[in-house]
Amino acid sequence: MKIVADRLRGLRNEMHFSQTNLAKVLGLTQSSINRYENDDSSPSYEVLLKYADYFDVSLDYLFGRCDEPEGRLYKHQPKIGRGNPDMQRFVEMCFDPASPMNARLKEALFKMLEEET
């Protein structure tokens, strides 16, 4: 796909890397980088993941599904209410279980979090 080749070349150029330098960083060969950037060969999923991880971009961006390097769901804000197990662990960690106000403080915090969602 031409868009993938253009995105891979663009990422490398933005960092002012030569194909040889990028190949060393990603554990590839310079000739492979050249083939990917000229759309003579398609990179494997593993190679695309290396690019995405190294340049901190989404696969959506590499495939041309969006124009923002962060991806289509980057601005997605998960719900932080009582049903979120990560939030539950965080709240439990914040309060001293020996405190007589422990339960009331946690309940107040959960109510505030639910109002934000």
MMTF fields as JSON, N, C-alpha, C and O atoms, coordinates in Angstrom:
{
  "mmtfVersion": "1.0.0",
  "mmtfProducer": "UNKNOWN",
  "numBonds": 467,
  "numAtoms": 468,
  "numGroups": 117,
  "numChains": 1,
  "numModels": 1,
  "chainsPerModel": [1],
  "groupsPerChain": [117],
  "chainIdList": ["A"],
  "bondAtomList": [4, 2, 8, 6, 12, 10, 16, 14, 20, 18, 24, 22, 28, 26, 32, 30, 36, 34, 40, 38, 44, 42, 48, 46, 52, 50, 56, 54, 60, 58, 64, 62, 68, 66, 72, 70, 76, 74, 80, 78, 84, 82, 88, 86, 92, 90, 96, 94, 100, 98, 104, 102, 108, 106, 112, 110, 116, 114, 120, 118, 124, 122, 128, 126, 132, 130, 136, 134, 140, 138, 144, 142, 148, 146, 152, 150, 156, 154, 160, 158, 164, 162, 168, 166, 172, 170, 176, 174, 180, 178, 184, 182, 188, 186, 192, 190, 196, 194, 200, 198, 204, 202, 208, 206, 212, 210, 216, 214, 220, 218, 224, 222, 228, 226, 232, 230, 236, 234, 240, 238, 244, 242, 248, 246, 252, 250, 256, 254, 260, 258, 264, 262, 268, 266, 272, 270, 276, 274, 280, 278, 284, 282, 288, 286, 292, 290, 296, 294, 300, 298, 304, 302, 308, 306, 312, 310, 316, 314, 320, 318, 324, 322, 328, 326, 332, 330, 336, 334, 340, 338, 344, 342, 348, 346, 352, 350, 356, 354, 360, 358, 364, 362, 368, 366, 372, 370, 376, 374, 380, 378, 384, 382, 388, 386, 392, 390, 396, 394, 400, 398, 404, 402, 408, 406, 412, 410, 416, 414, 420, 418, 424, 422, 428, 426, 432, 430, 436, 434, 440, 438, 444, 442, 448, 446, 452, 450, 456, 454, 460, 458, 464, 462],
  "bondOrderList": [1, 1, 1, 1, 1, 1, 1, 1, 1, 1, 1, 1, 1, 1, 1, 1, 1, 1, 1, 1, 1, 1, 1, 1, 1, 1, 1, 1, 1, 1, 1, 1, 1, 1, 1, 1, 1, 1, 1, 1, 1, 1, 1, 1, 1, 1, 1, 1, 1, 1, 1, 1, 1, 1, 1, 1, 1, 1, 1, 1, 1, 1, 1, 1, 1, 1, 1, 1, 1, 1, 1, 1, 1, 1, 1, 1, 1, 1, 1, 1, 1, 1, 1, 1, 1, 1, 1, 1, 1, 1, 1, 1, 1, 1, 1, 1, 1, 1, 1, 1, 1, 1, 1, 1, 1, 1, 1, 1, 1, 1, 1, 1, 1, 1, 1, 1],
  "groupList": [{"groupName": "MET", "atomNameList": ["N", "CA", "C", "O"], "elementList": ["N", "C", "C", "O"], "formalChargeList": [0, 0, 0, 0], "bondAtomList": [1, 0, 2, 1, 3, 2], "bondOrderList": [1, 1, 2], "singleLetterCode": "M", "chemCompType": "L-PEPTIDE LINKING"}, {"groupName": "LYS", "atomNameList": ["N", "CA", "C", "O"], "elementList": ["N", "C", "C", "O"], "formalChargeList": [0, 0, 0, 0], "bondAtomList": [1, 0, 2, 1, 3, 2], "bondOrderList": [1, 1, 2], "singleLetterCode": "K", "chemCompType": "L-PEPTIDE LINKING"}, {"groupName": "ILE", "atomNameList": ["N", "CA", "C", "O"], "elementList": ["N", "C", "C", "O"], "formalChargeList": [0, 0, 0, 0], "bondAtomList": [1, 0, 2, 1, 3, 2], "bondOrderList": [1, 1, 2], "singleLetterCode": "I", "chemCompType": "L-PEPTIDE LINKING"}, {"groupName": "VAL", "atomNameList": ["N", "CA", "C", "O"], "elementList": ["N", "C", "C", "O"], "formalChargeList": [0, 0, 0, 0], "bondAtomList": [1, 0, 2, 1, 3, 2], "bondOrderList": [1, 1, 2], "singleLetterCode": "V", "chemCompType": "L-PEPTIDE LINKING"}, {"groupName": "ALA", "atomNameList": ["N", "CA", "C", "O"], "elementList": ["N", "C", "C", "O"], "formalChargeList": [0, 0, 0, 0], "bondAtomList": [1, 0, 2, 1, 3, 2], "bondOrderList": [1, 1, 2], "singleLetterCode": "A", "chemCompType": "L-PEPTIDE LINKING"}, {"groupName": "ASP", "atomNameList": ["N", "CA", "C", "O"], "elementList": ["N", "C", "C", "O"], "formalChargeList": [0, 0, 0, 0], "bondAtomList": [1, 0, 2, 1, 3, 2], "bondOrderList": [1, 1, 2], "singleLetterCode": "D", "chemCompType": "L-PEPTIDE LINKING"}, {"groupName": "ARG", "atomNameList": ["N", "CA", "C", "O"], "elementList": ["N", "C", "C", "O"], "formalChargeList": [0, 0, 0, 0], "bondAtomList": [1, 0, 2, 1, 3, 2], "bondOrderList": [1, 1, 2], "singleLetterCode": "R", "chemCompType": "L-PEPTIDE LINKING"}, {"groupName": "LEU", "atomNameList": ["N", "CA", "C", "O"], "elementList": ["N", "C", "C", "O"], "formalChargeList": [0, 0, 0, 0], "bondAtomList": [1, 0, 2, 1, 3, 2], "bondOrderList": [1, 1, 2], "singleLetterCode": "L", "chemCompType": "L-PEPTIDE LINKING"}, {"groupName": "GLY", "atomNameList": ["N", "CA", "C", "O"], "elementList": ["N", "C", "C", "O"], "formalChargeList": [0, 0, 0, 0], "bondAtomList": [1, 0, 2, 1, 3, 2], "bondOrderList": [1, 1, 2], "singleLetterCode": "G", "chemCompType": "PEPTIDE LINKING"}, {"groupName": "ASN", "atomNameList": ["N", "CA", "C", "O"], "elementList": ["N", "C", "C", "O"], "formalChargeList": [0, 0, 0, 0], "bondAtomList": [1, 0, 2, 1, 3, 2], "bondOrderList": [1, 1, 2], "singleLetterCode": "N", "chemCompType": "L-PEPTIDE LINKING"}, {"groupName": "GLU", "atomNameList": ["N", "CA", "C", "O"], "elementList": ["N", "C", "C", "O"], "formalChargeList": [0, 0, 0, 0], "bondAtomList": [1, 0, 2, 1, 3, 2], "bondOrderList": [1, 1, 2], "singleLetterCode": "E", "chemCompType": "L-PEPTIDE LINKING"}, {"groupName": "HIS", "atomNameList": ["N", "CA", "C", "O"], "elementList": ["N", "C", "C", "O"], "formalChargeList": [0, 0, 0, 0], "bondAtomList": [1, 0, 2, 1, 3, 2], "bondOrderList": [1, 1, 2], "singleLetterCode": "H", "chemCompType": "L-PEPTIDE LINKING"}, {"groupName": "PHE", "atomNameList": ["N", "CA", "C", "O"], "elementList": ["N", "C", "C", "O"], "formalChargeList": [0, 0, 0, 0], "bondAtomList": [1, 0, 2, 1, 3, 2], "bondOrderList": [1, 1, 2], "singleLetterCode": "F", "chemCompType": "L-PEPTIDE LINKING"}, {"groupName": "SER", "atomNameList": ["N", "CA", "C", "O"], "elementList": ["N", "C", "C", "O"], "formalChargeList": [0, 0, 0, 0], "bondAtomList": [1, 0, 2, 1, 3, 2], "bondOrderList": [1, 1, 2], "singleLetterCode": "S", "chemCompType": "L-PEPTIDE LINKING"}, {"groupName": "GLN", "atomNameList": ["N", "CA", "C", "O"], "elementList": ["N", "C", "C", "O"], "formalChargeList": [0, 0, 0, 0], "bondAtomList": [1, 0, 2, 1, 3, 2], "bondOrderList": [1, 1, 2], "singleLetterCode": "Q", "chemCompType": "L-PEPTIDE LINKING"}, {"groupName": "THR", "atomNameList": ["N", "CA", "C", "O"], "elementList": ["N", "C", "C", "O"], "formalChargeList": [0, 0, 0, 0], "bondAtomList": [1, 0, 2, 1, 3, 2], "bondOrderList": [1, 1, 2], "singleLetterCode": "T", "chemCompType": "L-PEPTIDE LINKING"}, {"groupName": "TYR", "atomNameList": ["N", "CA", "C", "O"], "elementList": ["N", "C", "C", "O"], "formalChargeList": [0, 0, 0, 0], "bondAtomList": [1, 0, 2, 1, 3, 2], "bondOrderList": [1, 1, 2], "singleLetterCode": "Y", "chemCompType": "L-PEPTIDE LINKING"}, {"groupName": "PRO", "atomNameList": ["N", "CA", "C", "O"], "elementList": ["N", "C", "C", "O"], "formalChargeList": [0, 0, 0, 0], "bondAtomList": [1, 0, 2, 1, 3, 2], "bondOrderList": [1, 1, 2], "singleLetterCode": "P", "chemCompType": "L-PEPTIDE LINKING"}, {"groupName": "CYS", "atomNameList": ["N", "CA", "C", "O"], "elementList": ["N", "C", "C", "O"], "formalChargeList": [0, 0, 0, 0], "bondAtomList": [1, 0, 2, 1, 3, 2], "bondOrderList": [1, 1, 2], "singleLetterCode": "C", "chemCompType": "L-PEPTIDE LINKING"}],
  "groupTypeList": [0, 1, 2, 3, 4, 5, 6, 7, 6, 8, 7, 6, 9, 10, 0, 11, 12, 13, 14, 15, 9, 7, 4, 1, 3, 7, 8, 7, 15, 14, 13, 13, 2, 9, 6, 16, 10, 9, 5, 5, 13, 13, 17, 13, 16, 10, 3, 7, 7, 1, 16, 4, 5, 16, 12, 5, 3, 13, 7, 5, 16, 7, 12, 8, 6, 18, 5, 10, 17, 10, 8, 6, 7, 16, 1, 11, 14, 17, 1, 2, 8, 6, 8, 9, 17, 5, 0, 14, 6, 12, 3, 10, 0, 18, 12, 5, 17, 4, 13, 17, 0, 9, 4, 6, 7, 1, 10, 4, 7, 12, 1, 0, 7, 10, 10, 10, 15],
  "groupIdList": [1, 2, 3, 4, 5, 6, 7, 8, 9, 10, 11, 12, 13, 14, 15, 16, 17, 18, 19, 20, 21, 22, 23, 24, 25, 26, 27, 28, 29, 30, 31, 32, 33, 34, 35, 36, 37, 38, 39, 40, 41, 42, 43, 44, 45, 46, 47, 48, 49, 50, 51, 52, 53, 54, 55, 56, 57, 58, 59, 60, 61, 62, 63, 64, 65, 66, 67, 68, 69, 70, 71, 72, 73, 74, 75, 76, 77, 78, 79, 80, 81, 82, 83, 84, 85, 86, 87, 88, 89, 90, 91, 92, 93, 94, 95, 96, 97, 98, 99, 100, 101, 102, 103, 104, 105, 106, 107, 108, 109, 110, 111, 112, 113, 114, 115, 116, 117],
  "secStructList": [7, 2, 2, 2, 2, 2, 2, 2, 2, 2, 2, 2, 2, 2, 6, 6, 7, 7, 2, 2, 2, 2, 2, 2, 2, 2, 6, 7, 7, 2, 2, 2, 2, 2, 2, 2, 2, 6, 6, 1, 1, 7, 7, 7, 2, 2, 2, 2, 2, 2, 2, 2, 2, 2, 2, 6, 7, 7, 2, 2, 2, 2, 6, 6, 1, 7, 1, 1, 6, 6, 7, 6, 6, 6, 6, 7, 7, 7, 7, 7, 1, 6, 6, 7, 2, 2, 2, 2, 2, 2, 2, 2, 2, 2, 1, 7, 6, 6, 1, 6, 6, 2, 2, 2, 2, 2, 2, 2, 2, 2, 2, 2, 2, 2, 2, 2, 7],
  "xCoordList": [0.845, 0.0, 0.891, 1.812, 0.597, 1.386, 1.341, 2.348, 0.195, 0.092, 1.026, 1.643, 1.138, 2.04, 3.485, 4.238, 3.861, 5.218, 5.501, 6.566, 4.534, 4.708, 4.829, 5.648, 4.01, 4.058, 5.388, 5.981, 5.86, 7.132, 8.286, 9.148, 8.297, 9.35, 9.25, 10.262, 8.035, 7.833, 8.31, 8.935, 8.023, 8.471, 9.992, 10.572, 10.627, 12.094, 12.671, 13.61, 12.116, 12.62, 12.431, 13.291, 11.304, 11.056, 12.119, 12.431, 12.669, 13.71, 15.114, 16.108, 15.185, 16.467, 17.373, 18.588, 16.751, 17.488, 17.773, 16.965, 18.917, 19.168, 18.483, 18.124, 18.312, 17.732, 18.625, 18.129, 19.928, 20.882, 20.741, 20.73, 20.631, 20.488, 19.18, 19.152, 18.104, 16.82, 16.855, 16.314, 17.492, 17.592, 18.292, 17.876, 19.351, 20.056, 19.166, 19.134, 18.445, 17.565, 16.463, 16.153, 15.875, 14.741, 15.159, 14.315, 16.456, 16.92, 16.557, 16.266, 16.576, 16.245, 17.448, 18.507, 17.287, 18.352, 17.978, 16.801, 18.991, 18.744, 17.943, 17.081, 18.225, 17.499, 16.011, 15.16, 15.702, 14.294, 13.589, 12.484, 14.255, 13.687, 13.418, 12.354, 14.369, 14.23, 13.034, 12.255, 12.885, 11.758, 10.427, 9.468, 10.345, 9.097, 8.744, 7.588, 9.73, 9.483, 9.172, 8.532, 9.606, 9.323, 8.137, 7.841, 7.462, 6.29, 6.604, 5.749, 7.85, 8.237, 7.961, 7.925, 7.768, 7.54, 6.681, 6.776, 5.85, 5.011, 5.655, 6.056, 5.756, 6.327, 5.388, 4.167, 5.97, 5.167, 4.512, 4.844, 3.588, 2.94, 3.978, 3.902, 4.934, 5.975, 6.774, 7.096, 7.093, 7.847, 6.995, 7.494, 5.725, 4.842, 4.742, 4.707, 4.696, 4.662, 5.961, 5.94, 7.077, 8.354, 8.334, 8.75, 7.851, 7.737, 6.807, 7.152, 5.636, 4.657, 5.219, 5.052, 5.871, 6.438, 7.587, 7.664, 8.466, 9.632, 9.245, 9.756, 8.344, 7.953, 6.756, 6.325, 6.217, 5.081, 3.886, 3.332, 3.51, 2.341, 1.424, 1.835, 0.193, -0.749, -0.661, -0.17, -1.14, -1.226, -2.264, -2.122, -3.301, -4.269, -3.557, -3.868, -2.612, -1.854, -1.011, -1.008, -0.303, 0.544, -0.265, 0.209, -1.48, -2.319, -3.14, -3.883, -3.013, -3.73, -5.187, -5.965, -5.575, -6.967, -7.266, -8.43, -6.225, -6.373, -5.113, -4.085, -5.204, -4.049, -3.332, -2.304, -3.853, -3.218, -2.382, -2.891, -1.117, -0.266, -0.774, -0.399, -1.621, -2.096, -3.163, -3.404, -3.802, -4.842, -6.233, -6.419, -7.206, -8.594, -9.162, -10.023, -8.712, -9.299, -8.438, -8.683, -7.45, -6.505, -7.201, -6.825, -8.199, -8.87, -9.998, -10.688, -10.181, -11.205, -10.922, -9.807, -11.907, -11.761, -12.61, -13.837, -11.993, -12.783, -13.525, -13.103, -14.609, -15.38, -14.548, -13.853, -14.628, -13.813, -14.655, -14.155, -15.904, -16.807, -16.514, -15.49, -17.423, -17.287, -17.059, -16.399, -17.573, -17.454, -16.065, -15.794, -15.197, -13.864, -12.957, -12.716, -12.442, -11.621, -10.32, -9.842, -9.743, -8.522, -8.795, -7.996, -9.934, -10.293, -10.579, -10.221, -11.212, -11.505, -10.196, -10.095, -9.206, -7.917, -7.229, -6.619, -7.331, -6.722, -7.342, -6.624, -8.656, -9.341, -8.997, -8.751, -8.976, -8.628, -7.221, -6.966, -6.322, -4.942, -4.787, -3.834, -5.708, -5.577, -5.951, -5.56, -6.676, -7.203, -6.665, -6.45, -6.457, -5.971, -7.132, -8.101, -7.049, -8.157, -8.414, -9.508, -7.432, -7.619, -8.389, -8.842, -8.54, -9.227, -10.725, -11.336, -11.321, -12.759, -13.575, -14.746, -12.977, -13.679, -13.437, -13.926, -12.705, -12.302, -13.482, -13.443, -14.502, -15.631, -16.354, -16.726, -16.555, -17.28, -16.472, -17.041, -15.157, -14.325, -14.317, -14.409, -14.207, -14.23, -15.571, -15.616, -16.634, -17.966, -18.128, -18.687, -17.64, -17.716, -16.908, -17.354, -15.734, -14.906, -15.584, -15.576, -16.16, -16.85, -18.026, -18.261, -18.758, -19.875, -19.377, -19.991, -18.26, -17.7, -17.265, -17.495, -16.643, -16.183, -17.36, -17.28, -18.438, -19.606, -20.254, -20.824, -20.179, -20.74, -19.959, -20.518, -18.667, -17.825, -18.086, -17.758, -18.673, -18.86, -20.154, -20.46],
  "yCoordList": [-1.186, 0.0, 1.249, 1.379, 2.128, 3.347, 4.209, 4.814, 4.274, 5.119, 4.626, 5.432, 3.309, 2.753, 3.13, 3.559, 2.971, 3.323, 4.801, 5.152, 5.662, 7.103, 7.427, 8.256, 6.771, 7.032, 6.562, 7.263, 5.387, 4.874, 5.799, 6.106, 6.235, 7.153, 8.482, 9.042, 8.976, 10.245, 10.21, 11.161, 9.134, 9.014, 9.031, 9.701, 8.291, 8.247, 9.62, 10.07, 10.28, 11.594, 12.642, 13.501, 12.572, 13.525, 13.421, 14.412, 12.239, 12.023, 12.233, 12.11, 12.549, 12.761, 11.529, 11.642, 10.356, 9.097, 8.696, 8.934, 8.09, 7.423, 6.058, 5.588, 5.444, 4.095, 3.137, 2.243, 3.317, 2.455, 2.601, 1.603, 3.841, 4.057, 3.473, 2.845, 3.684, 3.141, 1.62, 0.979, 1.046, -0.412, -0.964, -1.985, -0.293, -0.737, -0.659, -1.577, 0.442, 0.646, -0.408, -0.939, -0.709, -1.641, -3.096, -3.991, -3.343, -4.709, -5.261, -6.448, -4.39, -4.778, -4.509, -4.106, -4.727, -4.386, -3.109, -2.772, -2.404, -1.173, -1.472, -0.686, -2.594, -2.933, -3.186, -2.873, -3.748, -3.96, -2.616, -2.406, -1.71, -0.371, 0.283, 0.866, 0.185, 0.766, 0.163, 0.894, -1.151, -1.807, -1.384, -1.158, -1.272, -0.841, 0.591, 0.887, 1.468, 2.88, 3.128, 4.126, 2.253, 2.394, 1.55, 1.455, 0.941, 0.112, -1.062, -1.518, -1.543, -2.732, -4.002, -5.098, -3.845, -4.978, -4.491, -3.337, -5.38, -5.017, -5.507, -6.667, -4.619, -5.05, -6.012, -5.929, -6.91, -7.843, -7.088, -5.935, -7.752, -7.151, -6.834, -5.803, -7.725, -7.508, -6.252, -5.487, -6.036, -4.841, -3.595, -2.586, -3.657, -2.503, -2.167, -0.994, -3.184, -2.941, -2.305, -1.449, -2.706, -2.085, -0.595, 0.239, -0.27, 1.136, 1.882, 2.952, 1.316, 1.982, 2.207, 3.285, 1.213, 1.35, 2.349, 3.188, 2.263, 3.136, 4.604, 5.486, 4.856, 6.237, 6.698, 7.845, 5.82, 6.127, 6.636, 7.699, 5.856, 6.16, 4.937, 3.836, 5.147, 4.036, 3.317, 3.865, 2.09, 1.352, 1.998, 1.952, 2.597, 3.337, 4.409, 4.605, 5.097, 6.123, 5.497, 5.989, 4.425, 3.782, 3.294, 3.351, 2.818, 2.3, 3.385, 3.095, 4.623, 5.721, 5.816, 6.479, 5.167, 5.244, 6.545, 6.894, 7.268, 8.58, 9.379, 8.822, 10.674, 11.527, 11.957, 12.629, 11.584, 11.909, 10.706, 9.587, 10.929, 9.802, 9.054, 7.902, 9.695, 9.065, 8.017, 7.185, 8.023, 7.04, 7.592, 8.69, 6.812, 7.274, 7.342, 8.18, 6.495, 6.448, 7.137, 6.976, 7.889, 8.489, 9.358, 9.338, 10.112, 11.025, 10.354, 11.01, 9.063, 8.322, 8.362, 8.069, 8.716, 8.774, 7.672, 7.764, 6.643, 5.567, 6.069, 7.021, 5.424, 5.786, 5.488, 4.475, 6.376, 6.216, 5.906, 5.979, 5.565, 5.334, 4.072, 3.417, 3.756, 2.646, 1.315, 0.448, 1.116, -0.16, -0.449, -1.575, 0.535, 0.342, -0.285, 0.331, -1.513, -2.179, -1.439, -1.483, -0.762, 0.006, 1.168, 1.454, 1.827, 2.938, 2.415, 3.057, 1.273, 0.671, 0.411, 0.735, -0.166, -0.428, 0.873, 0.946, 1.896, 3.183, 3.784, 4.245, 3.779, 4.356, 3.568, 4.158, 2.252, 1.424, 1.744, 1.734, 2.024, 2.308, 3.677, 3.887, 4.593, 5.976, 6.178, 7.179, 5.273, 5.503, 4.508, 3.334, 5.004, 4.186, 3.366, 3.934, 2.04, 1.217, 1.359, 1.04, 1.828, 1.977, 3.247, 3.406, 4.14, 5.402, 5.17, 4.411, 5.822, 5.67, 6.289, 5.951, 7.176, 7.829, 7.132, 7.599, 6.044, 5.357, 5.09, 5.493, 4.439, 4.059, 5.287, 5.319, 6.285, 7.492, 8.277, 8.798, 8.365, 9.082, 8.383, 9.036, 7.056, 6.318, 6.493, 6.696, 6.415, 6.574, 7.961, 8.094, 8.99, 10.349, 10.471, 11.11, 9.867, 9.926, 9.211, 9.717, 8.057, 7.34, 8.156, 8.171, 8.824, 9.651, 10.78, 11.083, 11.4, 12.483, 11.943, 12.587, 10.776, 10.188, 9.852, 10.042, 9.359, 9.01, 10.247, 10.178, 11.372, 12.613, 13.107, 13.802, 12.768, 13.21, 12.432, 12.914, 11.223, 10.386, 10.678, 10.059],
  "zCoordList": [0.0, 0.0, 0.0, 0.806, -0.895, -1.047, 0.214, 0.581, 0.876, 2.075, 3.172, 3.869, 3.331, 4.351, 4.013, 4.887, 2.77, 2.348, 2.626, 3.133, 2.288, 2.52, 4.006, 4.401, 4.829, 6.278, 6.867, 7.687, 6.459, 6.985, 6.598, 7.422, 5.351, 4.894, 5.642, 6.063, 5.802, 6.501, 7.943, 8.414, 8.641, 10.034, 10.113, 10.967, 9.22, 9.212, 8.893, 9.549, 7.897, 7.507, 8.598, 8.794, 9.308, 10.397, 11.487, 12.148, 11.673, 12.684, 12.113, 12.829, 10.825, 10.148, 10.24, 10.403, 10.133, 10.128, 8.701, 7.803, 8.496, 7.221, 7.291, 8.37, 6.157, 6.155, 6.932, 7.618, 6.829, 7.532, 9.037, 9.757, 9.524, 10.966, 11.496, 12.555, 10.751, 11.195, 11.193, 12.093, 10.183, 10.118, 11.358, 11.904, 11.803, 13.011, 14.233, 15.053, 14.349, 15.511, 15.561, 16.628, 14.406, 14.371, 14.19, 14.236, 13.982, 13.785, 12.418, 12.276, 11.409, 10.046, 9.151, 9.633, 7.874, 6.934, 6.197, 6.073, 5.71, 4.962, 3.7, 3.308, 3.072, 1.844, 2.128, 1.295, 3.292, 3.663, 3.838, 3.337, 4.56, 4.767, 3.409, 3.197, 2.508, 1.168, 0.428, -0.184, 0.479, -0.207, 0.393, -0.345, 1.72, 2.361, 1.957, 1.656, 1.95, 1.655, 0.186, -0.145, -0.687, -2.117, -2.557, -3.748, -1.594, -1.843, -2.771, -3.53, -2.693, -3.449, -2.661, -3.221, -1.355, -0.465, 0.697, 1.115, 1.205, 2.351, 3.64, 3.735, 4.642, 5.911, 6.635, 6.5, 7.394, 8.194, 9.345, 9.622, 10.001, 11.177, 12.252, 12.92, 12.405, 13.408, 13.109, 14.018, 11.847, 11.454, 11.677, 12.175, 11.315, 11.537, 13.017, 13.39, 13.855, 15.301, 15.778, 16.662, 15.214, 15.572, 15.229, 16.033, 14.036, 13.649, 14.606, 15.107, 14.855, 15.716, 17.114, 17.684, 17.661, 19.003, 19.028, 19.926, 18.06, 18.065, 17.868, 18.559, 16.927, 16.63, 17.457, 17.333, 18.299, 19.162, 18.356, 18.636, 17.359, 16.54, 16.538, 16.905, 16.126, 16.075, 14.742, 13.756, 14.726, 13.464, 12.549, 11.327, 13.123, 12.315, 11.496, 10.322, 12.107, 11.4, 10.29, 9.162, 10.601, 9.591, 8.391, 7.257, 8.638, 7.557, 6.864, 5.926, 7.317, 6.683, 7.071, 6.385, 8.156, 8.611, 9.323, 9.521, 9.71, 10.322, 10.03, 9.645, 10.214, 9.952, 11.215, 11.143, 12.363, 13.628, 14.073, 14.131, 14.384, 14.787, 16.015, 16.235, 16.816, 18.048, 17.8, 18.673, 16.659, 16.375, 16.571, 17.094, 16.142, 16.172, 17.58, 17.846, 18.48, 19.824, 20.869, 22.064, 20.456, 21.4, 22.437, 23.609, 22.029, 22.95, 23.738, 24.518, 23.536, 24.267, 25.756, 26.187, 26.531, 27.982, 28.612, 28.593, 29.164, 29.776, 31.009, 31.666, 31.296, 32.487, 33.731, 33.797, 34.705, 35.902, 37.127, 38.249, 36.937, 38.051, 38.84, 38.65, 39.713, 40.645, 39.953, 40.524, 38.754, 38.077, 37.507, 37.088, 37.488, 36.931, 37.988, 39.026, 37.747, 38.762, 39.073, 40.206, 38.082, 38.333, 39.292, 40.183, 39.094, 39.976, 41.377, 42.364, 41.47, 42.78, 43.539, 44.723, 42.874, 43.517, 43.933, 45.0, 43.085, 43.4, 44.66, 45.548, 44.737, 45.903, 47.158, 48.209, 47.062, 48.218, 48.714, 49.918, 47.796, 48.136, 48.819, 49.57, 48.565, 49.046, 50.517, 51.117, 51.085, 52.431, 53.447, 53.146, 54.642, 55.748, 56.3, 56.804, 56.213, 56.695, 58.194, 58.659, 58.953, 60.402, 60.749, 61.883, 59.798, 60.068, 60.259, 59.507, 61.268, 61.475, 60.328, 60.153, 59.563, 58.462, 57.122, 56.094, 57.116, 55.883, 54.955, 53.792, 55.424, 54.572, 54.035, 52.862, 54.866, 54.427, 53.392, 52.432, 53.577, 52.622, 51.261, 50.221, 51.274, 50.012, 49.306, 48.093, 50.048, 49.458, 48.836, 47.747, 49.524, 48.987, 47.697, 46.744, 47.663, 46.47, 45.302, 44.18, 45.551, 44.484, 43.948, 42.739, 44.812, 44.364, 43.463, 42.439, 43.851, 43.038, 41.67, 40.646, 41.654, 40.391, 39.473, 38.259, 40.049, 39.239, 38.642, 37.553, 39.331, 38.798, 37.6, 36.752, 37.503, 36.4, 35.126, 34.041, 35.223, 34.032, 33.335, 32.317]
}
